[in-house]
């Protein structure tokens, strides 16, 4: 083997190790946390924490962030996200199953293994999801409001189903109970579909669901920041820094 070939193999091995370390933390296990925003300045703030498996977006979040809801712009946004995380979720749009399918295929084109296409769990949305899945496109069925819809997600083979916890509660339902029923349905049907809990209003609700066995969540920057708020930890960290400074000056 020539020295050039050996150097290339070593470089390839090193890059593979770096890539694996960057996107698959050793002790994360099965948990997947997603940041639910299309605001790129917030991505710059929170993605470097390393706690997020990916970013979720939809047309509403794009509008709120002042980002164009176009295939070209979403490709640009996906590139930014995938430099820091495993997955980028974006939502297809269209008034028919064929339009949703074509849009989803266009959106996922740059990276079918890391871009996940969201479609609503309506009849035409599920029809589009079926076609996308058959085309080896990763799919999240979204805007889920009832545990019975978990049977649809499992049967069509969607990778994710996103129930809107907070909005279900607003509508008079027990949002947490609905999510737990969905989880039980996927287990009962022996499906690999993940219940991606969305519309989370505070960190404690998410923590309670995690303690009950749920492992996949997408949440706002406000909830993300709430996870880091613990005055006793902040105080202890300050004491450590003070001791380190005293030790350095002695």
N, C-alpha and C positions, 0 to 999 in steps of 0.2 A: 504494500500500500504506500502510495506516495505521501510525502509530507503535506501536500496541498489537500489530498483527499482526507487525511487524518484530521487536519485543521477544520475542514468543512464538517466532518462528522462530530467533532467536539463542539463546534459552534451550534450545530443543529440540536445536539443533546442538551446544551446549556439553555437554548431558547425554549426547548420543550419544557424543561424543568421550571424556568421562569414563568412560562404561560400557565402551567398547572398550579403553581404557587399563587399566582395572581388571581385566578378565577375559581379555584377549588380549595378553600381553606381546609386544612387537615382535620380540624375538630368541629367543623360546622355540622356534620351529620346530615340528616334529612331536612333540616330546617331551611326555609327560603323566605327571606324578607325582601320586599320590594318597596322602593320609594315612589310614591304616587304623585308625580308632578311633571309638568313639561317646562318648568322654569330652569333654564340652564345655569343661572347663577346659583341656584340652590343645589344643583348637581355638584357644582364646584365646591360647595361648602360641605355637603354631607356624604357624597360617594367616597371620598378618601378615608372615611372611618372604617371601611372594609366590612361593615355589617350587612351590606345589601347584596343580594343575589342578582338584582336587576332593577329596572325602572319600568313603571307602567304609565301609559298615557292614554288619552282618548280625545275626541274632537273638542269636548268641553274644556278639558285642561289646556289644550293647545290654544283655544280662544282666550282663555283666562291669562295665559302667559304671553299673548301677542305673537304666537307662532303660526305661520300659515299651515293650514291643513292640506298639504300637498304631498304627493309621493316623493318628490325631489327633496323637500325639506325634511321629511321623516327619515329618508336615507341619511341625510346629513346628521340628524339627531341620533340616529342609531349608531353611527360611527363614533360619536362622542361618548355615548354610554358604554359601548362595548370595549372601549379602552380601559374601563375600570371595573366592569361587571360581566356576568355570564350572559344575561338576557336583556332584551329590549322588547317590550310589548306595545303594539300600536293597533289602533282599531280601524278595520275596513269600513268603507261607506258605500252605499248603493241602495236602490229601491227594489232590486230583484236579487234572487240568489246568484244569478250569473254575474251581475255587477259586483256584488260582494266578493265573489270568487276571484274575478279578474283583478279587483282592487287588492285583495289579500295576496295574490300571487305577485303583483307588482311591488307591493310593500316589502315582502319577504325576500325578494330576488337577491339582494346583496349577501344574505347569510341565512339560508333556510334552517340551519341548525341552531341559530342563536336569536333570530327574530321570531317572536310569537305573535300571531294574528288574532285579534279579538273580534268576535262577532256576537251580536245579541242572541240570547237563547229564545228566539222566535222561530216560527216554522221555516221562514225563508233563511233565517240566520243559520239554523241547524242544517238545512239543505246545502248552504254554501260551505259550512264547516265540514260536512261529509266529503264534498269534492276537494276541499283544501287538504284534508287529512289523507285522502287517496293520492294526492299529488306530493305527499311527503312534506307537507307544511305543518308546523306546530300551531295548535289552536287553543285559545281560551274562550269559552262561552261566557259571556258577561251579561250584566243586568239581570241577575238571578234574584228572585224574590220569594221562592217557595221550594221547600225541600223536595217536592215531587220532580222538580227540574233536574235533580241530581241523577235520576234514572235516565234522562235524555243524554246527559253528558257522558255517563258511563257507557251507554249503548252505542253512541256514535263514535266513541273513542277519543273524546277531547282530552287534552293533557291537563287543562285547568277548567274549573268552574268558579266564577267569581260572584258570590252572594254579596248583596249590599246590606251589611249588618245595620248600620245607622239608619238607613232609609226604611228598612223593614220595621225597625222599632218605631220610627216616625209614623208609619202606617198602622200602628196598633198591634203589630206582631211581636213575638218574643224573638228578637233577632238572633241572640246567642243560641237559643234552643233550636231555631231553624238551621243554623250552621252545624250544630252538633248532630242533628238528624241527617243532614247531607253527608257528613263524615261517616255516619253509621251505614248509610245506603251504599257508599262507595266500598266500604269494607264488606258489607253483606253481598254485594254483587261481584266481589273479588276484582275490583277495577283499580287501575293505576291512576285514575283521574284524581288530581289534587284539588281540594277545596281551598281556593284563594280568597280568604276573607278580605273584603273591601269595605269602604265607607265606615272606617273605624274612627270613632269620635274621641277616644282617650286611650291612653296606654294601659290602664287597668283592665279594661274589657279584653284587650288583646292578651294580656298576661293571664287572665283567668281562662281564656280559651286555650292558650298554650299549655296551662297546667292540666287541662282536660284532654290533652292529646292532639290538639290541632297544631300544625307546624308551618303553614304557609299563609303569609299576610302581606297586604299592600296598604300603606298608610301615608298620611300627609307629612310634610316637613314639621308641622307643629307637634304631631304625635311623636315623630322621630326625636325631636329635641327634648320632649318630655321624658323619654327613656334615659336621657343623660342627666336629668335634674335629681340630685341627691345631696343636700347640704352637708351631711356628715362626710361623704366621700370628698367633696370639695375642700372641706376643712382639713381632713387628713392629708390630702395631697399638698395643701399649703404648708402643713407642718413638716412633711418630708422635704419640701423644697427649702424651707428655712434651715433645717438641720444640715442639708447638703451644702448650703451657702456658708453656714458657720464652720463646717468641716473644711471647706476649701480655703477659708481665710485664716485658719489656725496654724 
